[in-house]
Amino acid sequence: MADDTLAALSRRTLMGSAALGAALAALPAHALAALEPRTGTDPRAGFKLIAGGIPATVVIDADADSAVRHVATNFVADLERVGGTRPQLVEGTGRLTGPVVLIGVIGQSVAIDRLVAAGKIDAGDIKGEWEAFRQIVVDDPMPGVAQALVIVGSDRRGAVFGTYDISARIGVSPWHWFADVPVRRQHDVTIPADARRDQPKVRYRGFFINDEDPCLSGWAKKAFGGVNSAMYAHVFELLLRMKGNYLWPAMWGKAFADDDPNSLILADAMGVVMGNSHHEPMLRAQAEWHRHKEGGITGGAWDYSKNAANLRTFWRGGIERMMSKGGGRPYDSLVTVGMRGDGDEAMAEGTATGLLERIVADQRQIIVDVTGKPAEATPQVWALYKEVQDYYDHGMKVPADVTLMFSDDNWGQIRRLPDPAAPARSGGYGIYYHFDYVGVPRNYKWINTNQVEKIWQQMDLAYQRGARTIWIANVGDIKPMEYPLGFFLAQAWNPEAMTPAALADYPASWAAATFGANHAAIGEIITAYSQYTARRKPELIDQDSFALGGIMPDGLDGGEFGAMIAEWDALEAKVQTVRAQLRPEQLDAYYQLIEFPVLAMANLYRMYYCTAWDRMLGKPNDPRANYFAGEVETAFRRDSELTRRYHTINGGKWDGMMAQVHMNYVLWNDPTQQSLPSIVRVGGESAAAERHVAPKFVAARAKSEGVVTIEAPAFTRANNAKGLRWTTIPHLGSTAAAVLAMPQGAPSTSPADGMSLEYDVTVRKGGAATLTLYLTPTLDTVGHRGVRIGVSLDGGPVEVLTAQLEATGGDQDTPGKKRWAKAVCDNVVQLSADMHDVAAGRHTIKVWRIDDNVVLQRLVLDTDRPATA
């Protein structure tokens, strides 16, 4: 933030406050300026939230909902963080003086309803809405009070989000606890008098704590004695501050409501909607099925065809627990229905869709029996994960009020979306999306490898295609997914506001909101980091991942691998330059969010780069191999040092959170421990002389004149048609930018429609040519034929190319599965067309839009290939 005022906050800074960002992104500049908290003494400026370091009194009704009480208590703490003085929290409106902040729910707050009746406020446009809020500055709202900021919720979470919205706007990051983001002190803060209204466009928005051993589990045990209500208090607050409302709790050997019953009570009290993961139906954790067998609660196999009675008893217990709140009211829940195999495995081979339909029918009858209400009165979701989607594709019937939750392929590509021709469903559709995964072709659990640009592209597509009821992200341990999670929930709050322009602004906005308006350049660092790590997950990297140029007479050519090392070197230097400019209280947050990820990944790349040189030089007994062997050992030690530093910052607050093994994978699953790559040392006297001498590197060799490379945004002409427009998305994919047709979700087009990009190129060396398109991996979300794109040369016939990847689990034996595995490992799909003989000189390549969800990164025309017969 600016040194002593929020008035200097730019449009980008306002946008960066996580969920607030997307909502503000669509507003014009003059409207954003009107919303900025500001300083000053002009009474027309608005409401003095903090004046001379003294904050306004916070007021709630004496019988306020528990969620309102929790947020009011946290808001009092936020005002103290900003102003330095703790305000009063008052229940009821008797004998008040001075400015007050009144928080409540319309129709449930006596104080607010009096203001409505007196014509002091108008909140009619939020009445009956889902999680809507209005912030209104009111003069003379009650005896003794000259002015009040009234935060009105349409429901209890609306009041919560309206309050945390103010917290974010005055500089309290949602990550103030979970990433140690400091709050800058301000002597005076004024809220504009203009009324402000907002509400979410996606109904349920949240995340799934998963794959949480050894990191989150180990950390929680040290910090809280386990994954319990003391830990979840911070998780719930984080979720709500980001304007999320829905949580799937940790599940590796854990049972949320069984491990600590206070966790469920606290979630409901704070306003969090609880559910369970895709394979834990009826609000029962999978761990409960196994741990209570001896007590007689469960028994037999997790197989409905053989053990239906015991399973129904088990599931009934979950719904009974949901109703145990008392007063005929359930704990706020979203019930997962359906079934997968035990331990998140596939259902038994040969499972029929009819059996799954019967399972859901029986589960819904349990809901009716326990709640005493129609099944549709209890919100339900059926996650079509992995093989369950196959059953759906083959005609499985799902009750219309159940939300159908589609999934990605565990690697960021959505597998299926609602068919535009399908009838409307009252339960709507949702998306389960992965930032972290355990499974083939390789686990990726250690560190953030997600590009917000890719998240945006896939989730914008989902929203345009009607997946608007639930968005939930698998975030692993929560840390270190702070950046993509904040973006995901910001987009979920208002996907329509997260335009390409807002997406482009987001990194700088996030950086400014987190580290101050004068540090918006940190957004460039995290954008570059995200792009570099997305090339290949760290668990997939080894010494053979990227090409070296080779041993040359005048030195060593680092090739592609060396170019990447140079990029990491430059980024690491930028990280250290920025670090030197930060205030001491910002360094812990900077290390968690920026410094550790960049330094740790840069170090990992160097370790494998040096391993590659060590092995290449070791084969001909080149003594320079010994230098690289020593560098490998140094990098291996540095990895441990970086982790140790993470675990000791802020008095060891995050001890254990970076304990994930991340080196030298040989199978899809975890290695048992960190291990040094195998290195080669060359013996002899000459080796001893060379051992500590750095080898000479030479510039990468020039490419052949027969290769023409064109970045997708470098088109000569863009031909828009059918209401579509070609749009460049910076940093999407592994190149500088990518191009896609927008709006997403539109039907297929044909070359006759004219939707195309034209590239004028000069071919220096004629010959038999191949044109290769580099695409960001995506899947056919309708399930018909893969995704298609067309190419032509010099007005010739259009050749249709198809990216057809099979994104199901299990083995990788089929060609489609092998293509999918290669695509997700490389984070790119290559499609090639035979252009036959191409003469030297000027030519025009055309790329034709055919299917939706095709993201073009680069074109390569190669005339060096051998001529075909």
Sequence and secondary structure as in RCSB ss.txt:
>XXXX:A:sequence
MADDTLAALSRRTLMGSAALGAALAALPAHALAALEPRTGTDPRAGFKLIAGGIPATVVIDADADSAVRHVATNF
VADLERVGGTRPQLVEGTGRLTGPVVLIGVIGQSVAIDRLVAAGKIDAGDIKGEWEAFRQIVVDDPMPGVAQALV
IVGSDRRGAVFGTYDISARIGVSPWHWFADVPVRRQHDVTIPADARRDQPKVRYRGFFINDEDPCLSGWAKKAFG
GVNSAMYAHVFELLLRMKGNYLWPAMWGKAFADDDPNSLILADAMGVVMGNSHHEPMLRAQAEWHRHKEGGITGG
AWDYSKNAANLRTFWRGGIERMMSKGGGRPYDSLVTVGMRGDGDEAMAEGTATGLLERIVADQRQIIVDVTGKPA
EATPQVWALYKEVQDYYDHGMKVPADVTLMFSDDNWGQIRRLPDPAAPARSGGYGIYYHFDYVGVPRNYKWINTN
QVEKIWQQMDLAYQRGARTIWIANVGDIKPMEYPLGFFLAQAWNPEAMTPAALADYPASWAAATFGANHAAIGEI
ITAYSQYTARRKPELIDQDSFALGGIMPDGLDGGEFGAMIAEWDALEAKVQTVRAQLRPEQLDAYYQLIEFPVLA
MANLYRMYYCTAWDRMLGKPNDPRANYFAGEVETAFRRDSELTRRYHTINGGKWDGMMAQVHMNYVLWNDPTQQS
LPSIVRVGGESAAAERHVAPKFVAARAKSEGVVTIEAPAFTRANNAKGLRWTTIPHLGSTAAAVLAMPQGAPSTS
PADGMSLEYDVTVRKGGAATLTLYLTPTLDTVGHRGVRIGVSLDGGPVEVLTAQLEATGGDQDTPGKKRWAKAVC
DNVVQLSADMHDVAAGRHTIKVWRIDDNVVLQRLVLDTDRPATA
>XXXX:A:secstr
  SS STT  HHHHHTSTHHHHHHHTS HHHHHHHS B    GGG EEEEETTEE EEEE TT  HHHHHHHHHH
HHHHHHHHSS   EEESSTT  S EEEEEETTT HHHHHHHHTTS   TTTTT SS EEEEEEEEEETTEEEEEE
EEESSHHHHHHHHHHHHHHTT  TTTTTS       S EEE SS EEE  SSSEEEEEE S TTHHHHHHHHHHS
SSSHHHHHHHHHHHHHTT  EEE   SS  HHHH HHHHHHHHHHT EE   TT GGG  HHHHHHTTTTTS  S
 S HHHHHHHHHHHHHHHHHHHGGGSTT   SB EEES  BTTTB   TT  HHHHHHHHHHHHHHHHHHHSS G
GGS EEEE  THHHHHHHTT    TTSEEEEEB SSS B     TTS   SS EEEEEESSB SSS  B SS   
 HHHHHHHHHHHHHTT  SEEEEEEETSTT HHHHHHHHHHHH TTT  HHHHHHHHHHHHHHHH GGGTTHHHH
HHHHHHHHHTS GGG  TTSS   EEETTEEE HHHHHHHHHHHHHHHHHHHHHTTS GGGHHHHIIIIIHHHHH
HHHHHHHHHHHHHHHHHHTTT THHHHHHHHHHHHHHHHHHHHHHHHHHHHHTTTTTT    S   SSS  SS  
        SHHHHHHTTS   EE      TTEEEEETT  SEEE  TT EEEEEET SSSSEEEEEESTT     
GGG  EEEEEEEESS EEEEEEEEEE    SS SS EEEEEEETT   EEEEE     SS   SHHHHHHHHHHH
HT EEEEEEEEEE SEEEEEEEEE SSS EEEEEEEE  S    
